[in-house]
């Protein structure tokens, strides 16, 4: 498995949003106390963010296909909205690169955005319901690729026929780890590290 900068940045941004918006908790409806954006800052600075589906634009453009969504929408995620510029600064991610990542995460239904000067990003559901695998697939597609194709599409013949089974087993093992690890798990691990 290759973890690209895009995938790494997407995970870091999602963790920062989860920590800042106070939805680090588990099942729907549960929330943990609000934390600061990992890497510093509160996630409240102003700046541009991705615009409508198909491109990037100023902070007050609508969200994907159905327009902007309001805070506290689809998963009951609440708390403070996080600006793209604050995410970029706190995580050391170039803002223009981050905007494309945020667009992919919105299109995948993992983030929602709210327009205007008080707008920003929030998770669509609690961090305990968003897996690392969800984020990786949203920005990179298949978890495992063989010659640029998803592992399940790899085709072999003759003496190499068994390779497909190896790649599928690798894919399955990776999926087990990333699909069982949620954003909340990672945030709880961070809190435990800070305590002890």
Phi, psi and omega per residue, in radians:
X1 nan 2.315 3.087
X2 -1.891 2.193 3.092
X3 -1.779 1.916 -3.114
X4 -1.321 2.892 3.051
X5 -1.032 -0.675 3.140
X6 -1.054 -0.778 3.123
X7 -1.157 -0.758 3.117
X8 -1.069 -0.820 3.125
X9 -1.080 -0.699 -3.140
X10 -1.094 -0.768 3.117
X11 -1.120 -0.751 3.127
X12 -1.099 -0.728 3.124
X13 -1.138 -0.766 3.136
X14 -1.108 -0.697 3.099
X15 -1.127 -0.706 3.129
X16 -1.132 -0.723 3.103
X17 -1.136 -0.795 -3.130
X18 -1.041 -0.783 -3.129
X19 -1.167 -0.688 -3.071
X20 -1.320 -0.589 -3.077
X21 -1.579 -0.006 3.045
X22 1.253 0.524 3.114
X23 -2.038 0.672 -3.128
X24 -1.298 -0.146 -3.060
X25 -1.229 -3.061 -3.035
X26 -1.477 -2.049 -2.998
X27 -1.046 2.862 -3.107
X28 -0.872 2.378 3.093
X29 1.618 -0.332 3.130
X30 -1.651 2.436 3.138
X31 -2.348 2.559 3.055
X32 -1.765 2.919 -3.139
X33 -1.010 2.582 -3.136
X34 -1.124 2.367 3.110
X35 -2.054 2.911 3.101
X36 -1.419 2.846 3.110
X37 -1.106 2.237 3.105
X38 -0.971 2.388 -3.137
X39 1.644 -0.015 3.099
X40 1.935 2.759 3.080
X41 1.498 2.853 -3.107
X42 -1.834 -0.035 -3.125
X43 1.379 0.417 -3.074
X44 -1.966 0.012 -3.115
X45 -1.242 2.831 -3.081
X46 -1.639 2.866 3.095
X47 2.812 3.104 -3.119
X48 -1.358 2.794 3.024
X49 -2.572 3.055 -3.081
X50 -1.158 2.601 -3.121
X51 -1.699 -2.565 -3.054
X52 -1.212 2.914 3.118
X53 -0.908 2.354 3.124
X54 1.761 -0.028 3.114
X55 3.085 -3.074 3.125
X56 -1.999 2.671 -3.126
X57 -2.796 -2.996 -3.111
X58 -1.145 2.911 -3.038
X59 -1.050 -0.401 -3.074
X60 -1.727 0.275 3.063
X61 -1.422 2.696 -3.103
X62 -1.217 2.893 3.104
X63 -1.336 -2.928 -3.068
X64 -1.193 2.750 3.058
X65 0.400 -0.900 -3.099
X66 -1.694 0.194 -3.115
X67 1.456 -3.009 -3.080
X68 -1.238 2.723 3.045
X69 -2.037 2.628 -3.073
X70 -1.502 2.687 3.063
X71 -1.048 2.600 3.122
X72 1.388 0.253 -3.110
X73 -1.338 -2.345 -2.946
X74 -0.615 -0.772 -3.102
X75 -1.938 0.228 -3.108
X76 1.317 0.267 3.134
X77 -1.205 2.300 -3.120
X78 -2.268 -2.786 3.104
X79 1.553 -2.878 -3.050
X80 -1.340 2.377 3.046
X81 -1.377 2.562 -3.075
X82 -1.951 2.229 3.121
X83 -1.327 2.578 3.108
X84 -1.043 -0.704 -3.129
X85 -1.103 -0.637 3.110
X86 -1.190 -0.705 3.082
X87 -1.081 -0.828 -3.110
X88 -1.045 -0.801 -3.109
X89 -1.163 -0.823 -3.061
X90 -1.202 -0.491 -3.092
X91 -1.823 -0.024 3.134
X92 1.152 0.676 -3.124
X93 -1.931 2.283 3.077
X94 -0.990 2.254 -3.056
X95 -0.997 -0.754 -3.103
X96 -1.113 -0.613 3.105
X97 -1.249 -0.722 -3.126
X98 -1.105 -0.636 -3.118
X99 -1.036 -0.703 3.088
X100 -1.156 -0.659 3.111
X101 -1.141 -0.785 3.126
X102 -1.079 -0.633 3.084
X103 -1.089 -0.798 3.110
X104 -1.075 -0.716 -3.141
X105 -1.169 -0.619 3.058
X106 -1.174 -0.796 -3.134
X107 -1.075 -0.556 3.127
X108 -1.406 -0.076 3.114
X109 1.396 0.357 -3.138
X110 -1.664 -0.478 3.114
X111 -2.186 2.669 2.920
X112 -2.205 2.764 -3.123
X113 -2.175 2.744 3.094
X114 -2.275 2.349 -3.088
X115 -1.315 2.908 2.943
X116 1.651 3.134 -3.071
X117 -1.159 -0.475 3.092
X118 -1.674 0.146 -3.069
X119 -1.382 -3.117 3.138
X120 2.798 -2.695 -3.072
X121 -2.087 2.607 3.024
X122 -2.578 2.769 3.073
X123 -1.202 2.617 3.108
X124 -1.431 -0.327 3.092
X125 -2.611 2.932 -3.097
X126 -1.005 2.619 -3.113
X127 -1.051 -0.458 3.093
X128 -1.247 -0.159 3.123
X129 -1.932 0.094 3.106
X130 -2.035 2.043 -3.100
X131 -1.581 2.809 3.030
X132 -1.013 -0.688 3.111
X133 -1.049 -0.688 3.097
X134 -1.008 -0.787 -3.105
X135 -1.195 -0.802 -3.129
X136 -1.053 -0.750 3.137
X137 -1.183 -0.586 -3.121
X138 -1.117 -0.627 -3.076
X139 -1.836 -0.279 -3.070
X140 -2.256 -0.043 -3.107
X141 1.377 -2.395 -3.089
X142 -1.061 2.521 3.141
X143 -1.196 -0.592 -3.093
X144 -2.252 2.288 3.102
X145 -2.173 2.612 3.066
X146 -2.196 2.030 -3.095
X147 0.951 0.657 3.085
X148 1.454 0.024 3.130
X149 -1.960 2.668 3.037
X150 -0.989 2.537 -3.085
X151 -0.923 -0.662 -3.118
X152 -1.185 -0.291 3.118
X153 -1.668 -0.050 -3.135
X154 -1.200 2.307 -3.138
X155 -2.118 2.386 3.136
X156 -2.358 2.807 3.053
X157 -2.504 2.895 3.121
X158 1.145 -2.442 -3.063
X159 -1.137 -0.350 -3.095
X160 -1.574 0.032 -3.077
X161 -0.916 -0.664 -3.105
X162 -1.174 -0.302 -3.135
X163 -1.070 -0.626 -3.141
X164 -1.018 -0.743 3.114
X165 -1.101 -0.642 3.099
X166 -1.114 -0.845 -3.114
X167 -1.129 -0.630 3.098
X168 -1.183 -0.647 3.090
X169 -1.165 -0.710 3.084
X170 -1.081 -0.812 3.118
X171 -1.015 -0.792 -3.139
X172 -1.088 -0.724 -3.138
X173 -1.149 -0.725 3.102
X174 -1.126 -0.782 -3.120
X175 -1.045 -0.698 3.136
X176 -1.030 -0.795 -3.108
X177 -1.182 -0.911 -3.038
X178 -1.286 -0.458 3.123
X179 -1.437 -0.351 3.090
X180 -1.605 -0.210 -3.125
X181 -1.743 2.073 -3.126
X182 -1.776 2.930 3.049
X183 -1.044 -0.673 3.129
X184 -1.097 -0.692 3.096
X185 -1.012 -0.760 -3.117
X186 -1.203 -0.640 3.119
X187 -1.230 -0.663 3.093
X188 -1.131 -0.721 3.084
X189 -1.050 -0.661 3.110
X190 -1.147 -0.747 3.131
X191 -1.126 -0.722 3.119
X192 -1.121 -0.695 3.114
X193 -1.095 -0.669 -3.117
X194 -1.231 -0.547 -3.124
X195 -1.347 -0.795 -3.040
X196 -2.114 nan nan
